[in-house]
């Protein structure tokens, strides 16, 4: 007897693409909520890149990562070019033909799983499945979760059961692209359910060796605009503040993720700054670390930005990738929940500015909390699940 036969609930398939981490993180957030809220529902998350040829995978993952890291301006031009390209152009037809040819293994897997609904957290699987829907070869409803505070044309496809938008502006853009208003749902971008927990700074800080009362910054990721993590951390730790300022002895948390070289450099640096610098590698407790922070220095990815908003954390954004991250940065800047640092000098200035204006920092935090949608994963899953009942 198969696993599907032993369950009385529905099967929901979530499709992401490992081009950047955000699409997979959004998919995992929906799955995590579903596992706790609807244990009888079989929820499966697949990376589309596991079902395509090696060459196609390199274009969508390796080439993308190299391009945004080494030639971000070129990526920005490509982002805008594909957004403006006519759908009936020769290049677009060729691109879709390559996608269809590479979709065969994925389509076989979908047929094997026989899901009751599909949620796409990347435009590629939505585009692949739209053609099948148009040809009446797929009767399973397909939903689309946009994972940025912007809408690129490649997210828009006919025949989708519904769309999930990060905010009202994205929903407006969807309607202007011809998506029916009744199929658009403003849920936010799905983040892990842990970000919706009511956590206490006094409770979380001691677990990491942090002093709950100290002004605390989190530095996340890297970015060519500021330099490597250890270099940026060193500049921040050299920041001189008046002794009478209660924030003069601030703490700095640096999240190095899976970058072992950066983590080792930070650990070496931390020896010179005991109880002030806290290097942390890959962790599943980001929400607890954010609970301890007063401000986050980060690249404005859709998921990271959503996590900060959910936690009510002001941001200093740096080195946004031209295209989607620039649009994300524009959104948080316009909403008054972030400042922008174009280089390390600007970063030092912004930090000094916020420390000297605690009332401004507090207002930014309050505004961020109002904009945050910590229950986005729940809203998305419940909407899809309810449509099957």
N, C-alpha and C positions, 0 to 999 in steps of 0.2 A: 504493500500500500504506500503511495507517495505522500510526501508532506502535505501537498495541496489537498489530498483526499481526507487527511486526518483533521483538517480544519473546517470549521463551519462558516468562517467569514469569507470576505472578498480577497482578491489578489490585486495589489496595486504595485505597478512597476515605476520606478523613478530612474530616469536616464540623465546622466551628466556627461561632461567631457573634461578630461584632465588637462585643460589648457588654462593654467592658473589654478589656484586652489579653491576659489570661491564657489564655482559651480558644484563641485563635489561636496563642499561644506554645507551648502544649502540643501542638497539632497539628503545628506546624513542628518541634518537637523529635522527634516520632515520625518525621516525614518525613525529617529530617536523618539520623537513625540508619539508616533503611531505605535511603537512597541510598548510604550507604557500605558497609553490610553485605550488602545484597541488590540489587545494581545491575540484575539481571534482573527485579526486581519493580517494576511500574509503580505508584507511589504518588502520588496526586493530593490536594491540599488545596483545598477550596472553602469560601468564606464564604457561609453560607446567606443572608446579607443581600444578596448580589448577585443573588438569584433571587426576591426578594419585591417588592411594590409600595412606592412611595416612602413612603406613609403608614405602612405596617407597619414599614418600616425606621426611621422616625423614632421610633416608639414603643419599639422594641427597642434602639436605639442612642442617638440624640440625647436622648430623654426620660430614658433610664436614666442617662446621664452627668450631665444637668442635675439630676436628682433626687438622686443620691448626693452631688453637690457642693454643692447649694443647700439641700436639705431631707433630710439623711441620716436624721433621726429618722422622717420619713414613710416613707422607703424601708424602714427597719427594721420598721415596722408592716406594710407591704405584704409584706415577706419572711415575717413570721410568719403573716399572714392567709392568704397563698396556701399556706403549708406546712400549715395546719390546715383549709383549705377541703375540703369533701366533693367527691369527684370527680364525683358525680351532681348537683351544684348547678346552677342555671340559669346562673350566671356562668361556671362552669367549662365547661359545654357550649357557651356562646357563644364563649368564648376558643378552644376547640378547633376550632369551626367556622371562625373567622377564620383560624386557622393552616392548616386544610385548604385553604381557598380560596386562601391565599397560597403553598401548597406546590406548585402545579401546575407552575410553571417548573422548580423544583428536581427534581421527580419526573421530568420529561422529560429533564433533564440526567443524572440517575442512570440512566435507561433507556438513554440514548445511550452512556454510559461503560461500562455493563454490568459493574460491579465484582464481584469474587469475595467481597469482605467490605467492611463499612463500619465505621469507628470514629467515634463522636460525642464531641466534647469539650465539648459544651453540651447541655443537656436538650432544647432546642427541636427539633433534627432527630430526636432519639430519639423524641420524642412524635409528630412528624409521621409517622415510619416505622412506629411501633408499630401504628397503625391498618391500614396496608397489610399488615403481617405477620398481624394478626388475621383479615383478609379473604382471606388466601392470595394476595395480589397482589404480594408481594415474597418471593422465596425466598432472597435474599442474607442471610447472617448479619450482624446488627448488634450491635456492641459499644459499651459506654458507659464513658468515662473521666470520673470525677468529679474536678473540679479544685480542691476545697477540702477542709479537714479537718473537714468537716461534710456531712451529707446532707439536702438539701431534698427534700420529697416529689415535686417536679416532675421529679426525676431518675429516678424509679422507674416502669418500664413493663414490661408483660408481653411475652413473646416475644423478649427480648434474648438474644443468644448468650452474653453474659458481661458482667461489670462489673469495673472496675478501681478499687480503693480506695486512698486515701492512707495509711491506717493501720488497725490492728485495730479501733478504735472505729467507724470508718466502715463497716467490713465487718460489725460487729455490728449496726449500724443497718440495713444492707441486709437482713440475715437477718430482723430484726424487722419489716421492711416486706414480707416474703414472698418475697424473692429467694432462689432456691435456693442453698444453701451451696456446692455444687460449681461454680457458675458465677461465684463471687466470687474475685477474685485481688488480694491485697494487694501492689501493685507500687510504690506511691508515685505522685507526680504527675510526669509527664514534663517534664524540663528538657533543654536542649541537651546533646549528647554531650560538649561541651568541659568541662562541669562535672565530668566523671568523670576528666579528665586529672590526672596527678600533677605539678602545677606548683610551681615554686620561687619563694619571695618574693624571694630574692636575684637571680633571673633576671628576674622580672617588673617589679620596682620601678624600676630604672633607665630602662626604656623610657618611663615616664611622668614621669620627673624626680623620683621619690620616693626618699627615703632608706630603705633596707630596715630599718634598726635603730630607726627612730622609731615611737612609738605612733601608729597611723593609724586614723582613723574615716572611714566612708563615710556620707554623707547622701543618701538617695534619695527622690525624689518630694517632694510638698508636704504638704498636709493642713491643714484649717482649725484643728486643735488647736494647731499650732505656729506658723503663719504662713508667709510665702513663703520660698523657699529662701535668698535673699540675707539676709533678716532673721535667719533661724535660724543661718546660717553666721556672721554678724557676732556674734551672741550667744555662739556656741561659741568663736570666736577670741578673745573678750575674757576667756575663762576663765583665772583666775589660779591657777597651781599652784606649790607650793614649788619653789624653784630646785634643791634637791637631789633632787627627784623625777625619775627618768629619763624620765618621760613629760611633763615640763613643756613641752618644745618639740614638741608633737604636730603631726601633719599631718592636714588635712581634705580629703577628696575629696568633691566634690558632683556628683552625676549629674543634670543638668538635662534629659536626654532631648531631645525636640523643642521644648522651651519656649525659644525664642530670646530672649524678653524676660528670662527668668530667667538665661539663660546670659550675656547682656551685662551684667546687673547684677552677677553673680558675677565676671566678668572685670574689671570696674572695681574691685570690692572687693579682688580678688587683688593689685592693684597696691600696696596697703597692707600686704599680708602675703606678701611673696615667699618662695617655698620652704615655705609653710605651707598656703596654700589652692590647691587644684587643681580648677578648674571644668572639667567635661567634658560635652559635648553628647551627642547620640545616638551610641552605640558598640556594636559587636559583641564587645567584649572585656571584658564585665562580669566574667567568671570570673577574668581576669588581675588586674583591679583588686581583686576580693574576696580574691585570694591575698595581696595586700599589706596587708590590713586586719586590725584587731584586734576591731572592733565595727562593726555596721551600724545606722543609724537609719533606719527605714523604716515604711511602712504594711504591714500584714500580709496582703497578697494571697497567694493559694495558691501561685502560681508563684515569686514573690520569696522567700517563706518557705522553699519547697523548695530554692531555689538556695542560700540562706544555710545551711541545714542540710547540704546536700551539701558545702559548703566548710568546714564546722565553724566557722561564724561566730556568735558571740553577737549578739543583737538587742536594740535598744530600739525597741519598737513604739509608734506614735503614730497618733491619729485613725483608728482602724479604722471602716470603714463598718458601721453596725448591720446585723446579719444575718451573712452569710458571713464577713466579715473579723473581726467580733467573735469568732466561733467559732474562726477561725484563731489569733487572739491568745490566746484561752483555752488552746488546745492548747500553744503554745510557752511560755506562762507556767507552766502546770501541769508541763511537762516540765523546767523549770529552765534553759531556754536563752535566755530573754528577760526583760527588764524592761519596764515600761510607763511612758510619759511622757504625762500628760494635758495638759500645757502646756509652754511654754518653760522655766519655772522648774523643773519636775519633770525636764525633760531635762538641765539643767545639774547638778542634784543627782545624777541617775543616772550621768552621766559621771564626776563626782567620786568617786562611790561605787565604780565599777568600777576607776578608775585607782588608788584607794587600796587596793584588794583584788585584786592580781594573781592570787592563788591562786584566788579565786572566778571571775574571768574565765577562767582556764585550765580550771577544772572545767566551766564553761558551754560552752566550746569543745569539750572532749572529749565532752560529752554530745550536743552538736549533731551532731558527726561520727558518733556512734553511731546517731542517729536519721535521718541523711541517707540518701537513696536516689538517688545520682547516676546509676544505671543504669535508672531507671524507664522511660525511652523504649524502651530495648532490651527490657526485660521485657514491655512491652505489645505491641510489634511482634512479637517472637518467639512470643508466645502466640497471637496472631491468625494469624500466618503458619503456625505448626505445625498449627493447626486445619484448614488448607486442603490439607495434604499427605496 
